[in-house]
Amino acid sequence: MQHQEKTPEDNLTELKEFVLLGFADMPHLQWFLFGLFLIIYIIILMSNGTIFLITKMDPILQSPMYFFLANFSFLEICYVSATLPKMLMNLGTQRRRISLVACATQMCFVLVFGGTECLLLAVMAYDRYVAICNPLHYPLVMNHRVCIQLVTGCWTIGIPVMIGQTYQIFSLPFCGSKQINHFFCDILPILRLASGDTFINEMLFYILVVLFGMVPFLLIIGSYSKIIPIILKLPSATSRAKAFSTCSSHLMVVVVFFGSGIITNLRPNTRHSEGTEKVISLFYTILIPMLNPMIYSLRNKDVIMALRKLLCK
């Protein structure tokens, strides 16, 4: 009896589902975690939704900086909605199964939104660079058309790349365990389950991390290496404080998001690091979307005034 070699398409039809273990190693804390993450999800939706709303409604917040902030807040809602609802469902029902299509779809959305966030943070740094280092040309350089083009590019440039990456990963054969030791379908935990040679897939993933992670991060560092000396040369303490205030909010988000993301994705791909990987992943998938509105609102007088106007209506 002859055995034909199985194609990637055959593997796609054979594999039916995975099991997302999530926080199954803490059985006595399931309902506590469910309540905690539900509250966090509601906070993320309400706070980022409020930032998005006031930047669209308030006439004071119609500059490019707030246009990018509105898109960033909307992106955070999309990003966290790709992972948290499924995690809440798993915690609430204890049914941790996820179909192949749902797992691939979740991974693709997480990759697209994560890549978009990296690019958008770089665009926000460029906006601050033009505003501080070239203020006279700022209205011309960062006009509304350019802002729309930059945001559109951030949202669309990674879509074909991320779809291709997802297809490559789910074309691998999975003949052993179906248990993903994570709370969402992330690349490295799924690659650990593949029974075939994953070297090419891992190299493609690291190229992806460099292009959508390291390159934007280095561009942000380059922008601030130009911005900070200019701020220090400003004549008055008030202008320096205002400039540092707008930049420090963005820098805090950049450090936590890129720091946790780089540590997670560039760690050695071993099973011993899975627990730490889950904890660090919480930072850039959940913590940043929750802290983003607080970071930008507490350190920005215009946003605080707009919030007061909204609450007084």
N, C-alpha and C positions, 0 to 999 in steps of 0.2 A: 504494500500500500504506500503510495507516494505522498509525501508531506510537502505542500507548497509553502513557500516563504510568505509570511503574513505582511501585508502592506500596512502603512500607517492608517489607511482608511479602515482596515479590519480591526486594528486596535481601538479605534474610535467607537466602533459598533460593539465590540466585546465589553469594554469597560462601561459599567452602568452607573456606579455611584461611589462616592467617598464617604468617610465619616470624619467630621470635624470634631476633634476631641475638645478643643477649647480649654475650659477650666475644669475638665472632668476629674482631675486629680484633687479637687477640693469639693467633695460631695456635700459637705455640711454647710457650704457657703453659697450654694447655687441660688437660693432665693434672695440672699443678701446682695450677691453680684447682679442678679436680675434687677432689683430695685435701684442699685447704685448706677448701673449703666443706663437704665431707663430715665432716671433723673438727669444724668449727663446728656443723654440724647435730646431730651426736652430743652435743656439749657442751651445746647448747641443750636437747635432749630430756632428758638426764640431770640437768642442774642445775635446770631448771625443774620437772621431775618430782619431784626430791628435795624442793624447797621446797614443792610442792603436797602431797607425802606427809607431811612432818613437821608441817605446819600442820594436817593432819587428824588425825594420830596423837598428837602431844604435848599433854598437858593444859595446859601453860603457855601454848601458842600458840592459845588459844581465844577471844581478844578480837576485836572487829570489825576492828581493823587487820590482823590475820593472816588473817581471813576474806576480806578484800578482796585481800590479798597472794596467797592461794591461787588466787583467781579470776584475778588478774593473771598469775600463772605459767602457769595452764592456757590463758589467752588467748594468751600469747606462743607456746606450743607450736602452737596452732591457726594463729596469724598467720604464723609462719615456715613451717609445713607447707603453706600455700597457694602459696608461691613456690619454696622451696628444692628440693623433690623434682624438680620439672619442670626447674629450672636444672641440677641434677646430671645428670639424664637427657640433657639437651642437650649438656652438656660431655662426658659419657661416650660417647655414641653419635654425636655430631656431626649428629644428625637434629634440626633446629631447628623443624620444622613443628609447628603447633598448630592444631587444628580450630577452627572458629568457636564451636561450643558449649563446647569446653574453655576457649577464651580468655575468652568471656563469663562462664563459671562461675568461672574464676580471678579475674577482675576483681571480680565480685560478692562473692566471699569476702574478697578483700583489702579492699574498701570496708567491708564489714560488720565485719570484725575491726579494721580501722583506726579506724572510727568508735566501736566499742565501747571500744577502748583509750583514746581521747580522753576519753570520758565516764567511764570507770572511774578514770582519773587524777584527774578533777575530783571524783569521789565520795570518793576517798582523801584528797584535800586537805580536803574538807568534814569527813571523819572526824577528821582532825588538828585542824581548827578547833574542833570541838565538844569534843574531848578536852582541849585546852589552854585554850581561852577560856571554856569552860563545863563544867568537870570534874564538878561536883556533879550536873548533869543528864545527864551522858554515858551512864550505864547506861540511863536512861529514854529518851533521844532516840535512841540507837543500839542499840536492842534487836534481838534476832535477826530478828524479823519485818520490821523496817525495813531491816535489812541485806539480807535476801533480796529485798525489793521494789526496793531501789536497784540491786542487781546484775542482777535480772531486767529492769529498765527499761533498763540499759546494754546488755544483750545483745539486746533485742528492738526498741527504739524506732527503730533505724536500718534494720531489715531491709526494710520496704516502700519506704523512700526509696531505698536502695541498689539494690534490684531495679528500681525505676522508672528510676533514673539509668542503669543498665546497659542496659536495654531501649532507652532513648532513643539511646544512643550506637551500639548495634549495629543500629539502624534506619536509620542513615545509609548513603548509597551509597559503596562503595569500588571505584573503577574504575582506580586507578593501582597504585602499589607495594603489595605485601603484606608488606614487611619492617618489622618493629617493632624500632627501635633501642633495645631495652631487654631486661632479663632476665626480665621478667614483663609481663603485659597490664595496663599502667597507662593511665589515662584520656588524659593529654596526648599520649603517643606515638601512640596509636590515632587521636585526633582529627586529628593531622597527616596521617594517611593518607586521611582522608575527602575525597571530591571535591565534596561539597555544601557548603552554607553551615553552618558550625559555630558561628556566633555565639551562638545560643540555648543550645546545648549547653555552650559555654564559660561562659556566664553562670550556667547551672544548676550547673555544677561549682564555680564560685567561691562561689556561694551555699552550696553543700554544705560548702566549706572554712570559710566563716565560721561556719555553724551547728554543725558538728562539730569544728572546729579552733579558730577564734578565740574563740568564746564559752566553751567549756570552759577554754581557756588564760587568758582574762580572769577567769573565776571562781576559778581556782587562784591567780592573782596577787592577787585581792581577798582570798582566804582568808589568804594569807601576809602580806598587809599588816596584817591583824588579829593574826595569830599571833606574828610577830616582836617587836612591842612588848611583848606579854604575856610572852614568854620572857625578854626583857631585864630585866623587872621581877621575875622570880623571885628569892627571897631567897638561895638557896644556889647555889654554883658547880656542884655535882653535879647538881641538878635542871635547871639551865640546859643543862649538857652533855648530859644524857639527852634533854631535849626537842629540842635542836638535832640530836642524833644521829638520832632517828626522822624528823625533818623533812628533814634534808639528803639522806638516801637518796632520798626521794621527789622532792625538788627536782632532784637530778642527773638522774634519769630524765626528768622533765618538760622540763628545758632541752634535753637532747640530742634527745628524741623530737619535741617541738613545734618546736624550732629547725630541725632538718633537714627536717621535714615542711613547715613554712611556707616555708622557702627554696626547696624543690623545687617546691611547688605554686603559689607566687605569683611565680615567675620569669616573664619574658616567654616566651611559647610560640613559640620559634624552633628551627629545626633545629641552629643553631650551639651551643645549650646542651645538646644531648642527651648528650654525654660526661660533662659535669659533673653532669647530672641523674641518670645511672646511679650515679655514685660517691656522691652525697648520699643517694640512695635506699637504698644499702646500710646507712646509719646507722640509719634507722628500721625497716627490714625485717629486718635481720640483727644489727647491732651491739647494739641495745637488748635484744632477746631474749637475747643471749649475756651481756651485762653485768649485766642485772637481778638474777639470783641472787647474783652477787658483790657488787654494791652493797648489797643488803639484808642479806646474811649477814655480810659483813666488818665492817659498822658496827652490828650488832645482837647484843648478848650473849645474848639469849634464843634467837635462831636458831642461834648458834654452839653453845650448850649442847645444844639439841635435835639438832643434827647429830652432836655427840659421842656423845650417847645412842644415836642410830641406828647409828653406826659401831661402837660397843662391843657391840651386841647380837649 
